[in-house]
C-alpha cells in the first residue's frame, strides 16, 4: 500500500507541474507565437494578398501606370520646347508692340515739333502784329519820354552857354529892350541885370531857329531833293502820307483792322524817328566826301550874326568857341521840335506862357520863393513847356517845365535881379 502513493506522486498535481499551464509555457499561445495566426501571417489569407485577385489587379494597374509614366528627361525636354515656342511668340508680339510704340513716339515727336514751330511762327506773327500796331516806345528807344526829357534839358543847357553874358561882353541894351518889349514885358533892362538879358536872348535864339526851320520845311521847292532838300521833301511826303492814310481809314469800307487804323501814326513815328536820328547830319557826296549840311552852314552863320546884334563877345577865342556851338544847337532844336516830338503818341507840343499869366509851379519854374507865388505873375517866358495833351488834365503828360521870369502883380518890373 505504501508503494502506490509514491508511484502516484509522479502523476500528482505537484509532480505534474511540468505539464501545468505554467510549466507548459513553451506550448502556450505566447510561446507558440510562431505557430499562432499572427506568426503565420505569411500563410494567412491576408499575408497571401499578393497572390489574391485584387492584389494582382492592383499590381497590374501599377505596372500599367508605371509603363505609361513619362520619364523626367522627356518631360524637361518637352517643357523647354514649349517655353521656347511661347517665348518666341511673346517676343514677336513684344517686338511688334515696341515697333508700334516707336512709330507712335516718332509721330508724337514730329507733332510736338510742328506744334513748337507753329507756336514760334505764331509768336513771331503776334510780335510782328504788335510791332505793327503798338505805338508805344521801348525803354531804350532814343525817343522814349525819359531820354527825350534828358535831351530837352541838354538843349536848355546849350542855350545857356550860347547866350552867356558874363565876362568881357558888349550888350546892346536898346536892342535887347526892343526884344523884351516884343514879349509884352514892361520891365526896363539894366546892363547889370545879366540873367534877364540872357533869358531874353535865349527866347530870341529859339524863335530865330524856329523861323529858319519853318521856312525850310514850307519851301521844299527851293531845295534840291537829293542834296540839301532831302529832309524837307521827306518831311513833306510823310505829312501827306499821314493825311492820306487817315482819309483812307475814315472814308473807305474794310475790315476793322488795327494795323490799318494805326497806319497814319506808325508812318509818322517811323519817318520822324529817322529824321530825328539822321536829319541835318553831315552829307556824303557822290565822291564819298563828307561835307557839312548846306542848310546848317547857312543858318549857323545867320544865327551868329543875329545874336551879335545884341551881344558881342570881346575875346576872339571865346567868341569863336561860342559861335561854334550854333550849328549843334540848331540841329538839336529842329530834331526835337520838328521830328522827335512827333514820334510821341499823341504828339508832344510846346506852350509859351504869356505876360501876366498866373504862376503855377506844377508846369513853370523860375526864381521865386514859395510865399511869393501868390504875389507874382509871369513877366515873360523864355523856354516853353513841353507836354502831351496839356489841355486834357487826366491825360496830361509833362516832359519839361516852362522857364519864366516873374514880376510882382502890382509892379511893372520883374524880380529877376
C-alpha positions in Angstrom: 0.0 0.0 0.0 2.9 2.3 0.7 4.4 2.0 -2.7 1.3 3.1 -4.6 1.2 6.6 -3.1 4.9 7.2 -4.1 4.3 5.9 -7.6 1.3 8.0 -8.0 3.3 11.1 -6.9 4.8 11.4 -10.3 1.3 11.9 -11.5 0.2 14.1 -8.6 -0.6 17.7 -9.1 2.8 18.8 -7.8 4.6 16.3 -9.8 2.8 17.2 -12.9 3.8 20.8 -12.7 5.7 20.4 -15.8 2.6 19.7 -17.6 0.6 22.5 -15.9 -0.3 25.6 -17.8 2.6 27.4 -16.2 5.0 24.7 -16.9 3.8 24.4 -20.4 4.5 28.0 -21.3 6.5 26.9 -24.2 3.4 25.3 -25.6 1.2 28.3 -24.6 -0.1 30.7 -27.2 2.6 33.1 -26.3 5.3 30.5 -26.5 3.8 29.2 -29.7 3.7 32.6 -31.4 5.4 31.2 -34.4 2.6 28.9 -34.9 -0.1 31.5 -34.0 -2.2 33.1 -36.7 -0.1 36.3 -36.3 3.1 34.4 -36.6 1.7 32.5 -39.5 0.7 35.6 -41.4 2.7 34.6 -44.4 0.4 31.7 -44.7 -2.8 33.6 -43.7 -5.1 34.9 -46.3 -4.0 38.4 -45.5 -0.4 37.5 -45.9 -1.2 36.0 -49.2 -2.8 39.2 -50.6 -0.2 39.4 -53.2 -1.4 36.4 -54.7 -5.1 37.3 -54.4 -7.1 38.5 -57.5 -7.5 42.0 -56.0 -3.8 42.4 -55.2 -3.0 41.1 -58.7 -5.3 43.7 -60.2 -3.6 46.5 -58.3 -0.3 45.2 -59.3 -1.4 45.1 -62.9 -2.6 48.8 -62.7 0.6 49.9 -61.1 2.5 48.1 -63.6 0.4 49.6 -66.4 0.8 53.1 -64.9 4.5 52.7 -64.5 4.7 51.7 -68.1 2.8 54.8 -69.2 4.7 57.3 -66.9 6.9 59.9 -68.9 10.5 59.8 -67.9 11.9 63.0 -66.3 14.2 63.8 -69.2 11.4 63.6 -71.6 9.3 66.0 -69.5 12.0 68.6 -69.2 12.7 68.5 -72.9 9.0 69.0 -73.7 8.8 71.9 -71.2 11.8 73.6 -72.7 10.3 73.2 -76.2 7.0 74.7 -75.1 8.8 77.5 -73.3 10.9 78.4 -76.2 7.9 78.4 -78.5 5.9 80.6 -76.1 8.9 82.9 -75.7 9.3 83.2 -79.4 5.6 84.1 -79.8 5.8 86.6 -76.9 9.0 88.1 -78.3 7.3 88.6 -81.7 4.4 90.3 -80.0 6.7 92.4 -77.9 8.8 93.4 -80.9 5.7 94.3 -82.8 4.3 96.4 -79.9 7.8 98.0 -79.5 7.9 99.0 -83.1 4.4 100.4 -82.9 5.4 102.4 -79.9 8.5 103.7 -81.6 6.4 104.8 -84.6 3.9 106.5 -82.4 6.6 108.2 -80.4 8.2 109.3 -83.6 4.8 110.7 -84.7 4.4 112.4 -81.4 7.8 114.0 -81.6 7.0 115.1 -85.2 3.7 116.6 -84.0 5.4 118.2 -81.0 8.0 119.8 -83.3 5.2 121.0 -85.6 3.4 122.5 -82.6 6.6 124.2 -81.5 7.3 125.5 -85.0 3.7 126.8 -85.2 4.0 128.4 -81.7 7.2 130.1 -82.8 5.6 131.2 -86.0 2.5 132.4 -84.2 4.7 134.2 -81.7 6.6 136.0 -84.5 3.4 136.9 -86.2 1.9 138.1 -82.9 5.1 140.1 -82.2 5.0 141.5 -85.8 1.4 142.4 -85.4 2.1 144.1 -82.0 5.0 145.9 -83.5 2.8 147.0 -86.4 0.0 148.2 -84.2 1.9 149.2 -81.0 2.6 152.9 -81.0 4.4 152.8 -77.6 8.1 153.4 -77.4 10.5 150.9 -75.8 12.5 152.0 -72.8 15.8 152.0 -74.7 14.3 154.0 -77.7 16.0 157.3 -78.1 12.6 158.9 -78.3 11.3 157.4 -75.0 10.0 160.0 -72.7 12.9 159.6 -70.2 15.5 160.1 -72.9 13.6 162.8 -74.6 13.4 164.8 -71.4 17.1 164.5 -70.9 17.7 165.8 -74.4 15.4 168.7 -73.9 17.4 169.6 -70.8 20.6 169.3 -72.8 19.2 171.8 -75.3 18.4 174.2 -72.4 22.0 173.9 -71.1 23.4 174.5 -74.6 21.3 177.7 -75.0 22.5 179.0 -71.6 26.1 178.5 -72.7 25.5 180.1 -76.1 23.8 183.2 -74.7 26.2 183.8 -71.9 26.7 187.4 -71.0 29.3 187.2 -68.2 32.9 188.3 -68.7 34.0 190.6 -71.5 30.9 191.1 -73.5 29.2 194.1 -75.1 25.5 194.4 -74.7 23.3 196.5 -77.0 20.7 197.4 -74.3 18.3 199.3 -76.6 18.0 196.3 -79.0 17.6 193.9 -76.1 14.9 196.2 -74.7 13.0 196.0 -78.0 13.1 192.2 -77.9 11.7 192.2 -74.3 9.0 194.7 -75.2 8.0 192.5 -78.0 7.1 189.9 -75.4 4.7 192.5 -73.8 7.0 193.0 -70.8 7.3 196.5 -69.4 10.4 195.8 -67.5 13.3 198.2 -68.1 16.5 196.4 -68.7 19.7 197.5 -66.9 23.1 196.3 -68.1 23.9 194.8 -64.8 20.8 192.5 -65.0 22.7 189.9 -67.0 20.3 187.0 -66.1 17.4 188.9 -67.6 19.4 189.8 -70.7 20.5 186.1 -71.1 16.8 185.0 -70.8 15.7 187.4 -73.5 18.5 186.2 -75.8 17.5 182.5 -75.2 13.9 183.3 -76.3 15.2 185.1 -79.3 17.5 182.2 -80.3 14.6 179.7 -80.2 12.4 182.0 -82.2 15.1 182.5 -84.8 15.9 178.8 -85.3 12.2 178.1 -85.4 11.8 180.7 -88.2 14.7 179.2 -90.2 13.2 175.7 -89.9 9.7 176.8 -90.8 10.9 178.5 -93.9 12.9 175.4 -94.9 10.0 173.0 -94.5 7.4 175.2 -96.1 9.5 175.9 -99.2 10.8 172.4 -100.2 10.8 173.5 -103.9 13.7 175.9 -103.1 16.0 172.9 -102.1 17.4 170.1 -104.3 15.7 166.9 -103.2 18.8 164.7 -103.2 21.3 167.3 -101.8 20.3 169.8 -99.2 16.5 169.3 -99.6 16.2 165.6 -98.6 14.8 166.4 -95.1 12.2 168.9 -96.3 11.0 166.6 -99.0 10.8 163.6 -96.7 9.0 165.6 -94.1 6.5 166.9 -96.6 5.9 163.5 -98.0 5.4 162.0 -94.5 2.8 164.6 -93.7 1.0 163.9 -97.0 1.1 160.1 -96.4 -0.2 160.5 -92.9 -3.1 162.7 -94.0 -4.0 160.4 -96.9 -4.0 157.2 -94.8 -6.2 159.0 -92.2 -8.6 159.7 -95.0 -8.4 156.1 -96.2 -9.3 154.8 -92.8 -12.2 157.1 -92.3 -13.7 157.0 -95.9 -13.1 153.5 -97.2 -15.0 150.4 -96.1 -12.9 147.5 -94.9 -12.1 145.1 -92.1 -11.9 146.6 -88.6 -8.1 146.0 -88.6 -6.0 147.8 -86.0 -3.0 147.7 -88.4 -4.9 149.9 -90.8 -6.2 152.3 -88.1 -2.7 152.9 -86.7 -1.0 153.2 -90.1 -1.1 157.0 -90.1 0.5 157.0 -86.6 3.1 154.4 -87.5 4.1 156.2 -90.7 4.5 159.5 -88.8 6.5 157.9 -86.0 8.9 155.9 -88.2 9.7 158.7 -90.6 10.1 161.4 -87.9 12.3 159.0 -85.9 14.5 158.5 -88.9 14.7 162.3 -89.5 15.4 162.9 -85.8 18.3 160.4 -86.0 19.9 161.5 -89.3 18.3 164.8 -90.3 20.8 167.6 -91.0 23.8 165.4 -90.2 26.9 165.7 -92.4 26.3 164.8 -96.0 28.1 162.3 -98.2 28.6 163.5 -101.8 28.9 161.2 -104.9 32.6 161.1 -104.4 32.1 159.8 -100.8 33.4 163.1 -99.4 31.9 164.1 -96.0 30.6 167.7 -96.0 28.5 169.8 -93.6 24.9 170.1 -94.4 24.3 173.2 -96.6 21.3 174.3 -94.7 23.1 174.1 -91.3 26.1 176.1 -92.7 23.7 178.8 -93.9 21.6 179.2 -90.7 24.7 178.7 -88.5 26.1 181.9 -89.9 22.8 183.7 -89.8 22.2 182.9 -86.2 25.6 184.1 -85.1 25.1 187.4 -86.9 21.7 187.8 -85.4 22.9 187.3 -81.8 25.9 189.6 -82.3 23.4 192.4 -82.8 22.5 192.2 -79.2 25.7 190.7 -77.6 29.3 190.6 -78.7 32.0 188.6 -77.0 35.2 190.7 -76.9 37.7 187.8 -76.5 38.1 186.3 -80.1 39.0 182.9 -78.8 35.9 182.7 -76.6 33.8 184.2 -79.3 34.9 181.6 -81.8 34.2 178.8 -79.3 30.7 180.1 -78.5 29.8 180.8 -82.2 30.9 177.3 -83.0 28.0 176.0 -80.9 25.4 177.5 -83.2 25.2 174.6 -85.7 24.8 172.0 -83.0 22.0 174.0 -81.2 20.1 174.4 -84.5 20.2 170.7 -85.2 19.2 169.8 -81.6 16.2 172.2 -81.7 14.9 171.1 -85.1 15.4 167.4 -84.2 13.3 167.9 -81.1 10.7 170.3 -82.1 10.1 169.2 -85.6 10.9 165.5 -85.5 11.1 163.8 -82.1 8.1 165.5 -80.6 6.1 164.0 -83.5 7.3 160.5 -82.7 5.3 160.7 -79.5 1.8 159.4 -79.4 -0.1 161.6 -79.0 2.3 164.2 -80.5 4.1 166.3 -77.9 3.7 170.1 -78.2 5.2 173.2 -76.7 3.4 176.1 -75.0 4.6 179.7 -74.4 3.1 181.3 -71.4 2.1 185.0 -71.8 2.8 188.1 -69.9 0.7 188.3 -66.8 -0.3 184.7 -66.7 -0.7 183.3 -63.2 2.3 181.3 -61.9 1.8 177.6 -61.5 4.8 175.7 -60.1 3.3 172.4 -61.5 4.3 173.5 -65.0 6.5 176.5 -64.6 9.9 177.1 -63.0 11.6 180.4 -62.1 13.5 182.3 -59.4 10.9 182.8 -56.7 10.1 181.8 -53.0 7.1 179.8 -52.2 5.4 182.5 -50.2 5.9 185.0 -53.1 4.0 182.9 -55.7 0.6 184.5 -55.0 2.0 187.9 -55.4 3.7 187.2 -58.7 2.7 186.7 -62.3 4.6 185.8 -65.5 6.6 188.7 -66.9 7.8 186.6 -69.9 8.6 183.0 -70.8 12.0 182.2 -72.3 11.7 178.4 -72.7 8.3 176.7 -73.5 6.5 174.0 -71.6 6.9 170.6 -73.4 3.9 168.3 -72.8 1.3 165.9 -74.3 -2.4 166.8 -74.2 -1.8 169.8 -71.9 -5.4 170.9 -72.0 -6.7 167.4 -71.1 -5.7 167.3 -67.4 -6.4 163.5 -66.8 -4.2 162.6 -69.8 -1.7 165.4 -69.4 2.0 164.4 -69.5 4.7 167.0 -68.9 8.2 166.4 -70.2 9.9 169.7 -69.0 8.6 172.8 -67.3 8.4 176.2 -68.8 11.1 178.6 -67.8 9.8 182.0 -66.9 10.8 185.4 -65.4 8.2 186.6 -62.9 7.1 190.0 -61.8 5.1 191.4 -58.9 1.4 191.8 -59.6 1.5 195.4 -58.5 4.7 196.3 -60.3 5.8 196.6 -63.9 9.3 195.4 -63.0 10.3 191.7 -62.9 12.0 190.1 -60.0 14.9 188.5 -61.8 17.6 190.6 -60.3 
